[in-house]
Amino acid sequence: MASTPAADRTGTDRAGGVQSVERAFLLLEALADAGGTAALSELSASSGLPMPTIHRLIRTLVQQGYVRQDTARRYTLGPRLIRLGETAGRLLGSWARPYLAELMEATGETANLAVLEGGEVVYVGQVQSRRSMRMFTEVGRRVQPHCTGVGKALLAQLPQEEARAVLGSRPLQAHTPFTHTDPAELLEHLAAAREAGYVVDDQEQEIGVRCIAVAVPGAPTPTALSVSGPEARIRALEAQDGEAALVPVMRQIADRLGRVLAP
């Protein structure tokens, strides 16, 4: 009689992880990738898990409040995840603070960290400039991605179809005369920014404010950091070269932060 593999008998895979826990998180991530709502058949197709396994795991997640079933028999991310997300966001800002402080010291301008959540930019960390005229954004604030440096840096990390879905097909809200309002035009702008390795917000959210943003590679979710300040001061930073060149300094800090945040 063939023996049952240890992974099947104990629920533990060869790497020492618990298979059922891994599969539960796989389903939660599949729900998130689907926009927060999906049917069981869609979860089976995206996760590759057999339907009986999905039934069992989803039932447990529903009982614990991490997933909800709606009246159309579709499943959505549950409210119990909100507290986990908020706590994780605060911790992300804490882990990133030394890197944001380093960026602020290197540039003299406010350094920001943001993630993409539900099609919105969420600021999760900031170290303010010491100058009397400086930029301030409340941590936890949510803004539209199309009009901010970090927002565009986050969109540029997505596959084009995902970025297109976030933007939609209708004209985008204009915050200033410089805001990109045509989704197709903005997608072209993002492609160019992806090639350049950084994004510029040139008074697109607020007149007189300029922002330079770069992606944080290796982070488990799209993440970007930026420096923002009065237009003239940011342009002066961009004009520097050598070891003080703005974008290389930002990318070097972002690379080190990404290694810390990598799963």
Secondary structure, 3 states (H helix, E strand, C coil): CCCCCHHHHHCECCCCCEHHHHHHHHHHHHHHHCCCEECHHHHHHHHCCCHHHHHHHHHHHHHHCCEEECCCCCEEECCHHHHHHHHHHHHHHHHHHHHHHHHHHHHCCEEEEEEEECCEEEEEEEECCCCCCCCCCCCCCEECHHHCHHHHHHHCCCCHHHHHHHHCCCCCCCCCCCCCCCHHHHHHHHHHHHHHCCEEEECCCCCCEEEEEEECCCCCCCEEEEEEEEHHHHHHHHHCCHHHCHHHHHHHHHHHHHHHHCC
